[in-house]
Amino acid sequence: MIGSIFTSTAGMTTFSEALDIIGNNVSNMNTPGYKGQEMIFKDLFYQNQTGENRDGSNTTIQTGSGSEIGSTVIRTNQGETRETSSDTDIAIDGNGFFLLRDGTETYYSRAGRFEFNEDQTLVDTTTGYKVAGITSDGNLEDISIAGDRLNPAQATTYVNFEGTLNSNIDDGNSYTIPTDTPNPDDAKVIVYDSIGNKHELEIKFTKVGFVSGSTTQMVWLVEVSEDGNVLATEEIRYESGSPMEEYNSVLVELRPGTGATADITLDLSDTRMLSAASSTIAVKDDDGIDGIPFGSLVSIKFDEEGKMTLQYSNGEEMAGQQIALALFNDVHALKLKGDNLYEAIAGQNPIISNPGNQGLGNVIGGSIELSNVELSMEFSDIIIAQRGYQACSHLMNVSNEMIQQLFELGGNR
């Protein structure tokens, strides 16, 4: 009877610890990337009695000492994915873990709540630990945008035109871009100088007439201006309607007086002079003009392979670094540290690579993985733990009553 008290005490302790674990799961049901814990119960040592038993057999009588929680394991099933308002939040769709580094220590996480700190390094929002990226040769590195928040301007070097000049107009008449086009706002010729300042050019084509002594070569005068200030004047020539190679471009030397410069070639080699109702010269749609203004970083995207793309206010994009992931052969060899972190037990050497490789899974930018805790399962475990605790408590009460009765019998003798 004394043994049953110790056995029931062990059972009550076990079910009490089980409720602690269940409670931790439930309290973390809204923790991003949290993986629920599952309890593994085991029985305790036994007392053996050998020899001839009461029924005459030579078997062993064993009495147990109760149970305890032998270990806990991580439930590795995938949590749901939810979009967030942060471009730097990242969810893992697969078995990998993020690597977070604090000096010489490396931790692992599924949370994916990241941000760029004051040093412009990608860090975990809770701990401030640096998120590891991976280079093309497999080395780990910090992910930083310290030198990439601004996108430098590039001066315009060429403008390529296409279309036709109307050969039917009288000598001395002209056609001007953009004012003489059907949609002047869409036909503007906008270029940039070396510091990214915008300049809107007006280009005037004036028909001069045939080259002296020729009936096939026609001369046009091209005048380029900005706000009424003439920047360049050059002749172009057409022979039998096609531009002549040595007379098919105009060089514009842009010197706005701010220290900025731009030497721009207006290329008219793809234009023609034809008998038409009107002229229709315009900048080519495909590779018609280069040059970009100064740009600032406006957003960051991560693709499924963890590659970062930086997007700027001037429409430019730049490829950034790549997220690293770790994969463990035995995820149960990880131990919880708190703050959504795991530590690897000594001797564990994870596979480290980029997302989409070696079974690590892909990542989803602008999203987080939710906890995989299922309340229905936890409630079921709560009921089992509660009933088990009640049963052990009842066993203790019964044992206590029997001992009390034994004492009373002894006292009456």
C-alpha positions in Angstrom: 0.0 0.0 0.0 2.9 2.3 0.7 4.2 1.6 -2.8 0.9 2.7 -4.3 1.2 6.1 -2.7 4.6 6.6 -4.2 3.3 5.4 -7.6 0.3 7.7 -7.5 2.6 10.6 -6.5 4.8 9.9 -9.5 1.7 9.8 -11.7 0.4 13.1 -10.4 3.8 14.7 -10.9 3.9 13.4 -14.5 0.5 14.7 -15.4 1.2 18.0 -13.7 4.3 18.4 -15.9 2.3 17.4 -18.9 -0.1 20.2 -18.2 2.9 22.6 -18.0 3.9 21.5 -21.5 0.4 21.7 -22.9 0.0 25.2 -21.3 3.2 26.3 -23.0 1.8 25.1 -26.4 -1.5 26.9 -25.9 0.1 30.1 -24.8 2.3 30.1 -27.9 -0.6 29.4 -30.4 -0.1 33.0 -31.8 3.8 32.9 -31.8 5.1 33.0 -35.4 7.0 29.9 -36.3 6.4 28.2 -33.0 6.5 24.4 -33.2 4.4 22.6 -30.6 6.0 20.1 -28.2 4.8 16.5 -27.8 5.3 14.5 -24.6 6.9 11.0 -24.6 5.9 9.1 -21.4 7.9 6.3 -19.9 7.4 3.9 -17.0 9.8 3.9 -14.0 11.8 1.1 -12.5 10.3 -2.1 -11.3 10.8 -4.2 -8.2 11.1 -7.9 -9.0 10.2 -10.8 -6.8 11.5 -14.2 -7.9 10.9 -17.7 -6.7 7.9 -19.9 -6.4 4.7 -17.9 -6.7 1.4 -18.4 -5.0 0.1 -20.4 -8.0 3.2 -22.7 -7.9 4.8 -21.2 -11.1 8.3 -20.0 -11.3 7.6 -16.6 -12.8 8.5 -13.1 -11.7 6.2 -10.8 -9.9 7.0 -7.1 -10.8 5.6 -4.0 -9.2 6.1 -0.7 -11.0 7.0 2.7 -9.6 4.8 4.9 -11.8 5.6 7.0 -14.8 7.4 10.2 -15.9 7.9 12.3 -19.0 10.9 10.8 -20.6 11.4 13.5 -23.3 9.6 16.0 -25.4 9.8 16.2 -29.2 9.1 19.0 -31.6 6.0 18.7 -33.9 7.5 19.4 -37.2 4.4 19.8 -39.3 4.1 22.9 -41.4 2.2 25.9 -39.9 -0.1 28.0 -42.0 1.4 31.0 -43.9 0.0 34.5 -43.5 0.9 37.6 -45.5 2.1 40.6 -43.5 2.7 44.3 -44.2 6.5 44.0 -44.0 8.5 43.1 -47.0 11.3 41.7 -44.8 9.1 39.1 -43.1 9.9 35.6 -44.5 8.1 32.3 -44.1 9.7 28.9 -44.8 7.7 26.4 -46.8 9.6 23.2 -46.0 11.9 21.8 -43.4 14.7 24.4 -43.2 15.6 26.8 -40.4 16.9 30.4 -40.6 20.4 30.9 -39.2 20.7 33.7 -36.7 24.1 34.8 -35.5 25.3 36.6 -32.4 29.0 36.9 -32.6 30.4 33.4 -32.6 27.1 31.7 -31.6 24.6 30.5 -34.2 20.9 29.8 -33.4 18.1 28.5 -35.6 14.6 29.8 -36.0 11.4 29.4 -38.0 9.9 32.8 -36.9 11.0 34.9 -39.9 10.2 38.3 -38.3 13.1 40.4 -39.7 14.0 44.0 -40.2 17.0 46.2 -41.1 18.6 47.7 -38.0 20.3 51.1 -37.8 23.4 49.7 -39.4 21.2 48.5 -42.3 21.8 44.8 -41.5 19.0 42.3 -41.6 18.2 41.1 -38.0 15.6 39.2 -36.0 13.2 41.7 -34.6 13.0 40.0 -31.2 16.7 39.3 -30.4 18.5 41.6 -32.8 20.6 38.6 -34.0 21.9 38.9 -37.5 20.2 36.9 -40.3 22.7 34.8 -42.2 22.9 35.0 -46.0 24.9 32.7 -48.2 27.3 33.5 -51.0 27.6 31.8 -54.4 30.6 29.8 -53.0 28.6 28.6 -50.0 30.1 30.9 -47.3 27.8 32.6 -44.7 27.6 36.4 -44.6 25.5 39.2 -43.0 22.8 40.6 -45.2 23.2 44.3 -45.5 21.9 47.2 -47.6 24.2 49.8 -46.1 25.6 50.8 -49.5 22.4 50.2 -51.5 19.8 52.6 -50.1 20.4 55.1 -53.0 20.6 54.3 -56.7 22.9 56.7 -58.6 21.7 58.7 -61.6 22.9 57.8 -65.1 23.2 60.5 -67.7 21.4 60.0 -71.0 23.8 59.1 -73.8 21.4 58.3 -76.7 17.9 58.8 -78.0 16.8 56.6 -80.9 14.0 57.8 -83.1 11.7 56.1 -85.6 8.9 57.2 -87.9 8.6 59.4 -91.0 9.1 63.0 -92.1 6.5 64.2 -94.6 8.3 65.1 -97.9 5.2 66.9 -99.2 5.6 70.0 -97.0 7.0 73.1 -98.5 10.6 74.1 -98.0 10.9 76.2 -94.9 8.1 74.5 -93.0 8.8 72.5 -89.9 7.6 69.7 -87.6 8.3 69.9 -83.9 8.4 67.2 -81.2 6.4 67.1 -79.0 4.1 70.1 -79.9 3.1 68.9 -83.4 2.4 65.3 -82.3 -1.2 64.0 -81.7 -0.5 63.5 -78.0 2.2 66.0 -76.9 2.3 64.7 -73.3 3.1 61.2 -74.5 5.7 62.4 -77.0 7.9 64.3 -74.7 11.6 63.7 -75.0 12.9 63.6 -71.4 16.7 63.1 -70.7 18.8 63.2 -67.6 22.2 64.8 -66.8 25.0 63.3 -64.8 23.4 64.1 -61.4 20.0 63.0 -62.4 18.3 66.3 -63.2 15.5 66.0 -65.7 15.6 68.0 -69.0 12.7 68.1 -71.5 13.9 68.6 -75.1 12.1 70.2 -78.0 13.2 69.0 -81.4 12.4 71.0 -84.5 12.7 69.5 -88.0 12.7 72.2 -90.8 12.7 71.2 -94.5 15.5 73.0 -96.3 15.3 71.5 -99.8 17.4 69.4 -102.2 21.1 69.5 -102.0 22.4 71.8 -104.8 22.7 69.9 -108.0 20.8 66.8 -106.7 17.3 65.6 -107.2 17.5 62.7 -104.7 19.2 64.2 -101.6 17.0 66.2 -99.3 18.3 68.4 -96.5 16.5 69.0 -93.1 17.7 71.2 -90.3 17.4 69.8 -86.8 17.3 72.3 -83.9 17.3 71.0 -80.3 16.3 73.4 -77.5 15.3 73.4 -73.9 13.0 76.2 -72.6 13.7 78.2 -75.7 17.5 77.9 -75.4 19.1 76.3 -78.4 21.4 73.4 -77.5 22.3 72.1 -81.0 21.7 72.7 -84.7 22.6 70.1 -87.2 21.8 69.1 -90.8 20.4 65.6 -91.6 20.0 64.3 -95.2 17.8 61.7 -96.9 18.6 60.1 -100.2 15.7 58.5 -101.9 13.8 58.6 -98.6 16.5 56.9 -96.5 18.9 58.7 -94.1 22.4 59.1 -95.3 24.9 57.4 -93.0 27.1 60.5 -92.4 24.1 62.8 -91.9 21.8 60.7 -89.6 22.5 61.9 -86.1 22.7 65.1 -83.9 25.1 65.5 -81.0 23.6 67.5 -78.0 26.1 68.7 -75.4 24.0 69.4 -72.3 25.7 71.8 -69.9 23.0 73.2 -67.5 25.5 75.1 -65.4 25.2 73.0 -62.3 28.3 71.1 -62.9 26.3 68.3 -64.4 26.9 67.2 -68.0 25.4 64.9 -70.7 26.5 64.2 -74.2 23.5 62.9 -76.1 23.4 61.4 -79.6 20.0 61.8 -81.3 20.0 58.8 -83.7 17.7 59.2 -86.7 19.0 56.2 -88.7 15.7 54.4 -88.4 13.6 57.2 -89.7 12.4 57.7 -93.3 11.3 60.6 -95.5 8.1 59.7 -97.4 5.2 61.3 -99.1 2.6 61.2 -96.2 -0.3 63.0 -94.7 1.9 64.2 -91.8 5.2 63.6 -90.1 5.3 61.0 -87.3 8.7 61.1 -85.7 8.9 59.6 -82.1 11.3 57.9 -79.7 11.5 54.2 -80.3 9.5 52.0 -78.0 12.2 49.4 -77.7 15.6 50.7 -76.4 14.7 54.2 -77.4 16.4 56.1 -74.7 18.8 55.6 -71.7 19.5 57.5 -68.6 17.8 57.4 -65.2 17.2 59.9 -62.4 18.6 59.6 -58.9 16.6 57.0 -57.0 16.0 56.0 -53.3 15.1 52.6 -52.0 11.3 52.1 -51.8 10.9 48.3 -51.3 12.6 45.0 -50.9 11.4 41.7 -52.2 12.5 38.1 -51.5 11.8 35.4 -54.1 11.2 31.7 -53.3 14.9 31.0 -53.5 15.6 33.7 -50.9 17.2 36.1 -53.4 16.7 39.7 -52.4 15.7 42.4 -55.0 15.9 46.1 -54.2 13.4 48.4 -55.9 14.0 52.1 -56.3 11.9 55.2 -56.8 13.4 55.7 -60.3 12.0 52.3 -61.4 15.4 50.6 -61.3 15.9 47.2 -59.6 19.1 45.7 -58.2 19.8 42.1 -57.2 20.8 41.7 -53.6 22.0 38.9 -51.3 20.5 35.5 -50.6 19.0 34.0 -47.4 20.7 30.9 -46.0 18.8 27.9 -44.5 19.9 25.0 -42.4 18.5 21.5 -42.5 18.9 18.9 -39.6 18.7 15.2 -40.2 17.2 14.8 -36.7 15.2 17.9 -35.8 14.5 16.4 -32.4 18.2 17.0 -31.6 17.4 20.7 -31.4 16.6 22.2 -28.0 14.5 25.3 -27.3 16.2 28.4 -26.0 13.3 30.9 -25.9 12.7 33.9 -28.1 11.7 31.5 -30.9 15.3 30.2 -31.0 16.7 26.7 -31.1 20.2 25.5 -30.2 21.8 22.5 -31.9 23.0 19.8 -29.6 26.7 19.2 -29.8 27.7 17.0 -32.7 24.8 18.1 -34.9 26.1 19.3 -38.3 23.2 20.7 -40.4 23.2 21.0 -44.1 23.5 24.7 -45.0 22.5 26.0 -48.4 20.1 28.3 -50.2 16.3 27.9 -50.3 15.1 25.4 -52.9 18.2 23.3 -52.6 18.8 19.9 -50.9 15.3 19.6 -49.4 15.5 22.8 -47.4 12.2 24.1 -48.9 11.4 27.5 -50.4 10.7 30.8 -48.7 7.8 33.2 -49.1 8.6 36.9 -48.8 6.3 39.3 -47.1 4.8 36.5 -45.0 5.2 34.6 -41.8 4.6 31.0 -40.7 2.1 30.7 -38.0 2.3 28.4 -35.0 1.4 24.8 -35.7 -0.4 24.4 -32.4 -3.9 22.9 -32.9 -6.2 23.7 -30.1 -8.4 20.7 -30.6 -5.4 18.4 -30.0 -4.3 20.4 -27.0 -7.8 20.3 -25.4 -7.8 16.6 -25.9 -4.5 16.3 -24.2 -5.7 18.5 -21.3 -8.6 16.2 -20.7 -6.4 13.2 -20.7 -3.9 14.8 -18.3 -6.7 16.0 -16.0 -8.3 12.6 -15.9 -5.0 10.9 -15.3 -4.2 13.3 -12.4 -7.7 12.7 -10.9 -7.2 8.9 -11.1 -3.8 9.1 -9.4 -5.2 11.4 -6.8 -8.1 9.0 -6.2 -5.6 6.1 -6.0 -3.6 8.0 -3.3 -6.8 8.6 -1.3 -7.8 5.0 -1.5 -4.3 3.9 -0.4 -4.4 6.4 2.5 -7.8 5.1 3.6 -6.6 1.6 3.6 -3.6 2.5 5.7 -5.8 4.4 8.1 -8.1 1.4 8.4 -5.0 -0.8 9.1 -3.9 1.6 11.9 -7.4 1.5 13.4 -7.4 -2.3 13.4 -4.1 -2.3 15.1 -5.4 0.2 17.7 -8.4 -1.9 18.6 -6.4 -5.0 19.5 
